[in-house]
Amino acid sequence: MINKRLLIKNLLSNNDENSFYDKKEKLSLGNKEGKAKFVKHICALSNSNPDNNSYIVIGIRDEDNKVIGVDFFDDSKIQNLVNAYLINPPKIQYENIPFTGLPRYKVIGLVTILPNKNTSRLAKNAWKYPKNTVFYRRGSNSMPIEGDFELRNTNKDIVTAIEKNASNNIQLTLDGVFDFLNRHKEEYNPTYTVFKEQFVLCWAGKKTVINEKEYYSRVDIELINEQVRLFYSALDEVQIKISDHSFIIVEYILLGLEKDETRYPLEKTIIHFKNNGKLEIIKEFLFEPPTYDINIIKHIYETSNEVVRKIEENIPLSVTEHEDVSRLPNNYLICYLNNFLDAKEQLEKAKNYIRDLEDKTTYIKYKDVVRVLRKVKYH
C-alpha cells in the first residue's frame, strides 16, 4: 500500500509541477470556469501519462509551496464530472489526506489520475475551451494540442520510484495509530479496528444516547495504512456499525423550524474490506426532505433575504436579525428543499459575512449545508 501522506511529501519536496504532477490552492467546481480548468488538467495529465499514475495535490499555496489545506471533500460523484466532459475519460479518485500541522478539520486533497491508454479530449465546449480539444502537459502547463498527438510513456520510471519510496511499512502504521490517538481528546473515544489482518482503521467520535440509540458527533475515520481520511463530520450525527468485514456509517442531519428539529437520515457509507487486500466504499443516499406549509416557508425566505440585503448594503442588523444570521444556513436549506431554488444563491451572498464572524459555529453550519445541497443536487 502507498502511504499517501508520504507520497505528497515526496511530490512536494522533490519535484516542481511537471508533466505528472500539479498542485492547486483549491478546487472551484461550483462554476463553469472552475470545472473547465479542472477537467483540462485531468485531460492533460492523462494524455501525458498513459502508463503511470499522475497527481493533483490540492491545498498548497503556489507561490511558496506552503501547506494550507482544504475542507474535507466527500463528493463521490467527481468521476461523473470527468465522464461528462471528456471522451475516453481516465478513472480518477479523490482522497482526503490528514497532514501534520493542519487543523483537525483541514486536509490535503489528492487526485489520482489512473493510467489511460486512450487519448482524452473534450466531449463538449467547456468555458472557453472548444469541443474536441486535446490537452497535454508541457512542463507545469496544461496546453491544447495543435495537430496530431501520440500517447507516449515519458514518466513511468520516475513515478514508479516515487510511489515505491512512499510504500507503507509497520513503523509508519504504528506511528499513524499513535498519532491519531494522541490528536483526539479522550471524550472522543479514539480507537482502532483491524480488518482482514491487513487494514488498520482508526476512528473517533463523541457518543450520545438518544431514545436508547447511540449517535456519534465530530466523527473522524482514517485508514492508517494509506493515511487517508475516509469520513469526517463537523456537526452532523452518525450511527456506526462494525462487522468482521465492514465499517458502516449512517449520517443524520438535524432540520426544522426554530428549535423544533428532527433527525433525518442523509447517507449510508459502507467501507467494505476484501480478502484481496482492497477495499470498496459504497454510498447510499437516504435523504427524504421534509415539507412545510408554503406560507411559512415564504415568510422565512423573505425574512432571510432581508437579512442578506442588509449584510450586502452594510446596514446594521438588529438583535433579532443577528440571531437570524445563525439560522441562515439551515433556513435557506429548508427553503431550497421546498422549491425556493434561489435560496442557494442567497446563502452564498452571506458567505463572507458568516465566515468573518468571531463565533465559527455558523460558518461550520454554512459549509455543512453547502455539502448537503451538493449531495441533494446529484441525487
C-alpha positions in Angstrom: 0.0 0.0 0.0 1.1 3.6 -0.7 1.2 5.9 2.3 -0.5 8.9 0.7 0.9 11.4 3.2 4.4 10.3 2.4 3.6 10.4 -1.3 2.5 14.0 -1.1 5.6 14.9 0.9 7.8 13.3 -1.8 6.0 15.2 -4.6 6.3 18.5 -2.8 9.9 18.1 -1.7 11.5 16.6 -4.8 9.5 17.9 -7.7 8.2 21.2 -9.1 5.0 21.0 -11.0 5.7 18.9 -14.1 4.1 16.6 -16.6 2.9 14.1 -14.0 2.1 16.3 -11.1 0.2 19.6 -10.5 -0.7 21.4 -7.3 -3.6 23.8 -6.6 -4.6 26.0 -3.7 -8.2 24.9 -4.0 -10.8 23.5 -6.4 -13.6 25.6 -7.6 -16.2 23.2 -9.0 -19.2 25.4 -8.3 -18.8 27.4 -11.5 -18.2 26.7 -15.2 -14.6 28.2 -15.3 -13.5 26.1 -12.3 -15.0 22.9 -13.7 -13.4 23.5 -17.1 -9.9 24.2 -15.7 -10.1 21.1 -13.5 -11.1 18.9 -16.5 -8.4 20.5 -18.6 -5.7 19.4 -16.1 -7.2 15.9 -15.8 -7.2 15.6 -19.6 -3.6 16.9 -19.9 -2.2 14.7 -17.2 -3.9 11.6 -18.5 -2.6 12.2 -22.1 0.9 12.8 -20.8 1.0 9.7 -18.6 -0.6 6.7 -20.4 1.5 4.1 -18.4 1.6 5.5 -14.9 -0.5 7.4 -12.3 -0.4 11.2 -12.3 -1.5 13.5 -9.5 -3.0 16.8 -8.5 -2.3 17.9 -4.9 -4.9 20.4 -3.5 -4.3 22.7 -0.6 -0.9 24.0 -1.5 -0.1 27.7 -1.8 1.5 28.1 -5.2 4.0 30.9 -4.6 5.8 29.3 -1.6 4.6 25.7 -1.6 3.1 26.2 1.9 0.7 23.5 3.1 -2.6 25.4 3.9 -5.1 22.6 3.5 -8.7 22.5 2.3 -12.0 21.3 3.8 -12.8 17.6 3.8 -14.4 16.9 0.4 -16.7 13.8 0.2 -18.0 14.2 -3.3 -18.0 10.7 -4.7 -19.5 11.9 -7.9 -16.4 13.8 -9.1 -15.8 10.9 -11.6 -19.2 11.8 -13.1 -17.9 15.3 -13.8 -14.9 14.0 -15.7 -17.0 11.5 -17.6 -19.5 14.2 -18.7 -16.8 16.5 -20.1 -14.3 14.0 -21.7 -14.2 11.5 -24.4 -12.1 8.5 -23.2 -12.0 9.8 -19.6 -9.4 8.4 -17.2 -10.5 6.9 -13.9 -9.7 9.2 -11.1 -10.0 9.1 -7.3 -10.2 12.0 -4.8 -8.8 11.3 -1.3 -8.6 13.4 1.8 -5.2 13.2 3.5 -4.7 14.5 7.1 -1.4 16.4 7.4 0.9 17.4 10.2 0.4 21.0 11.3 -3.0 21.4 9.8 -6.1 22.0 12.0 -8.2 18.8 12.6 -10.9 20.0 10.1 -8.4 20.6 7.3 -6.8 18.0 4.9 -4.8 17.9 1.7 -6.8 16.8 -1.3 -5.1 14.2 -3.5 -6.5 13.5 -7.0 -5.0 10.4 -8.6 -5.4 10.0 -12.3 -5.0 6.3 -13.3 -3.2 5.2 -16.5 -5.3 5.5 -19.6 -4.3 4.0 -23.0 -6.7 6.2 -25.0 -6.4 9.8 -25.8 -8.8 12.0 -23.8 -10.5 15.0 -25.4 -13.3 17.4 -24.6 -16.7 15.9 -25.4 -18.3 19.4 -25.4 -17.5 23.1 -25.1 -16.1 23.8 -21.6 -16.0 27.5 -20.7 -13.6 29.0 -23.3 -12.3 25.6 -24.4 -13.9 24.2 -27.6 -15.3 20.7 -28.1 -12.7 18.1 -29.2 -9.7 19.9 -27.7 -6.9 17.6 -26.6 -4.7 18.8 -23.8 -1.2 17.6 -22.8 1.4 18.7 -20.3 4.4 20.9 -21.3 6.4 21.2 -18.1 4.0 22.6 -15.5 1.4 23.9 -18.0 -1.6 22.1 -19.5 -1.6 23.0 -23.2 -4.0 22.5 -26.1 -2.6 20.4 -28.9 -2.3 21.6 -32.4 -2.1 18.8 -34.9 -1.7 15.1 -34.3 -0.9 13.7 -30.9 0.6 10.3 -29.9 0.5 8.9 -26.4 4.0 8.3 -25.2 5.5 6.9 -22.0 7.7 9.6 -20.5 7.3 9.3 -16.8 6.7 5.7 -15.8 10.2 5.1 -14.3 10.3 8.3 -12.1 6.7 7.9 -10.9 7.2 4.3 -10.0 10.3 5.3 -8.0 8.4 8.0 -6.2 5.5 5.6 -5.3 7.9 2.9 -4.2 9.6 5.4 -1.9 6.2 6.1 -0.4 5.3 2.5 0.4 3.8 1.9 3.8 5.6 -0.2 6.5 5.0 -1.3 10.1 6.7 1.7 11.6 4.6 4.2 9.5 1.4 2.2 10.5 2.2 2.2 14.2 3.2 5.9 14.1 -0.1 6.7 12.4 -2.1 4.9 15.0 -0.3 6.7 17.9 -0.6 10.0 16.1 -4.4 9.5 15.7 -4.9 8.5 19.3 -2.9 11.5 20.5 -4.6 14.0 18.3 -8.1 13.2 19.6 -9.3 14.1 23.1 -10.4 11.4 25.4 -14.0 12.5 25.2 -14.0 11.4 21.5 -13.0 7.9 22.4 -10.3 7.4 19.8 -9.7 3.7 19.0 -8.6 1.4 16.2 -10.0 -1.7 14.5 -8.2 -4.2 12.3 -9.9 -5.8 9.3 -8.8 -8.8 7.4 -5.4 -8.8 9.3 -4.3 -6.0 6.9 -6.4 -2.8 7.3 -5.9 -0.6 10.3 -8.9 1.7 10.7 -8.8 4.4 13.4 -11.9 6.3 14.4 -13.2 8.7 17.0 -16.4 10.4 17.9 -18.3 11.8 20.8 -21.1 9.4 21.8 -24.5 10.4 23.0 -27.6 8.2 23.6 -30.9 9.5 22.5 -34.1 7.3 22.9 -31.8 4.3 23.6 -30.0 4.8 20.3 -26.3 5.6 20.1 -25.1 8.6 18.0 -21.7 10.0 17.4 -20.8 13.6 16.6 -17.5 15.1 15.3 -16.7 11.7 13.8 -13.2 11.2 12.3 -12.3 8.0 10.4 -8.9 7.3 8.9 -7.4 4.3 7.0 -4.0 4.3 8.7 -2.2 2.1 6.2 -2.7 4.7 3.5 -3.0 7.8 5.7 -6.4 8.6 4.1 -9.3 10.2 5.9 -12.4 8.3 4.9 -15.0 10.2 6.7 -15.3 13.5 8.7 -18.3 15.1 10.3 -18.1 18.6 11.8 -21.6 18.8 13.2 -23.8 16.0 11.9 -24.5 12.9 14.0 -23.9 9.4 12.7 -24.6 5.9 13.8 -21.9 3.3 13.4 -22.0 -0.4 12.9 -18.9 -2.7 12.7 -18.8 -6.3 11.4 -15.9 -8.6 10.5 -15.5 -7.1 7.1 -17.3 -3.8 7.0 -17.5 -0.4 8.8 -20.9 1.1 8.2 -21.8 4.8 8.9 -25.3 6.3 8.7 -25.2 10.0 8.7 -28.1 12.2 10.0 -28.8 15.9 9.7 -30.9 18.0 12.1 -33.6 20.0 10.3 -36.5 22.0 11.5 -38.0 25.4 12.1 -36.7 27.3 15.1 -35.9 24.7 17.8 -38.3 22.1 16.5 -35.7 19.9 14.9 -35.8 16.3 13.7 -33.0 13.9 12.7 -33.2 12.8 9.1 -31.0 10.1 7.6 -28.8 11.6 4.9 -26.5 9.0 3.6 -25.2 5.5 4.4 -21.5 4.8 3.8 -20.2 1.2 3.7 -16.5 0.7 3.9 -16.1 -3.0 2.8 -12.8 -4.7 3.2 -11.9 -7.6 0.8 -9.7 -10.6 1.1 -7.5 -9.5 -1.8 -6.1 -6.5 0.1 -8.5 -4.0 -1.5 -11.4 -2.0 -0.1 -14.6 -0.7 -1.6 -16.6 2.3 -0.4 -20.3 2.2 -1.2 -22.6 5.1 -0.6 -26.4 5.0 -0.5 -28.4 8.3 -0.4 -31.2 8.1 2.1 -32.5 11.6 2.4 -36.2 12.4 2.0 -36.6 16.1 2.7 -39.3 17.5 5.0 -42.0 19.7 3.5 -43.7 22.6 5.3 -46.6 24.9 4.7 -45.8 27.1 1.8 -46.8 30.3 3.6 -44.4 29.6 6.5 -41.5 28.9 4.1 -42.3 32.0 2.1 -42.1 34.1 5.3 -38.8 32.5 6.3 -37.4 33.0 2.8 -38.4 36.7 2.7 -37.1 37.3 6.2 -33.8 35.7 5.4 -33.5 37.7 2.2 -34.0 40.9 4.1 -31.1 40.0 6.4 -28.9 39.2 3.4 -29.8 42.6 1.8 -28.7 44.5 4.9 -25.5 42.5 5.0 -24.8 43.4 1.4 -25.6 47.1 1.9 -23.7 47.3 5.2 -26.8 48.2 7.2 -26.5 47.5 10.9 -28.6 44.4 12.0 -31.0 44.4 14.9 -30.5 42.0 17.8 -33.2 39.7 16.3 -31.5 39.8 12.9 -28.2 38.9 14.4 -30.0 35.8 15.8 -31.4 35.2 12.3 -27.9 35.1 10.9 -27.1 32.0 12.9 -30.2 30.3 11.4 -29.5 31.4 7.8 -27.8 28.2 6.6 -30.5 25.8 7.9 -33.3 28.2 6.9 -32.1 28.5 3.4 -31.6 24.8 3.2 -35.2 24.2 4.2 -36.3 26.8 1.7 -34.3 25.2 -1.1 -35.8 21.8 -0.3 -39.2 23.3 -0.6 -38.6 24.6 -4.1 -37.3 28.1 -3.3 -34.3 27.3 -5.6 -32.7 30.8 -5.4 -32.0 30.1 -1.7 -28.6 28.6 -2.6 -27.5 31.8 -4.3 -28.9 33.9 -1.5 -26.9 32.0 1.1 -23.8 32.4 -1.0 -24.2 36.2 -0.8 -23.8 36.0 3.0 -20.7 33.7 2.9 -18.1 36.3 3.6 -20.0 37.9 6.5 -20.7 34.5 8.1 -17.0 33.4 7.6 -15.8 36.5 9.4 -18.0 36.1 12.5 -16.0 35.6 15.7 -18.1 32.5 16.6 -17.3 30.0 13.9 -20.3 27.7 14.5 -22.5 29.4 11.9 -19.7 29.1 9.3 -19.3 25.4 10.1 -23.1 25.1 9.6 -22.8 27.0 6.3 -20.2 24.6 5.0 -22.2 21.6 6.1 -25.3 23.0 4.3 -23.4 23.6 1.1 -22.2 19.9 1.3 -25.8 18.7 1.8 -27.0 20.9 -1.1 -24.3 19.4 -3.4 -25.5 15.8 -2.5 -29.1 16.7 -3.0 -28.3 18.2 -6.4 -26.6 15.0 -7.5 -29.4 12.8 -6.4 
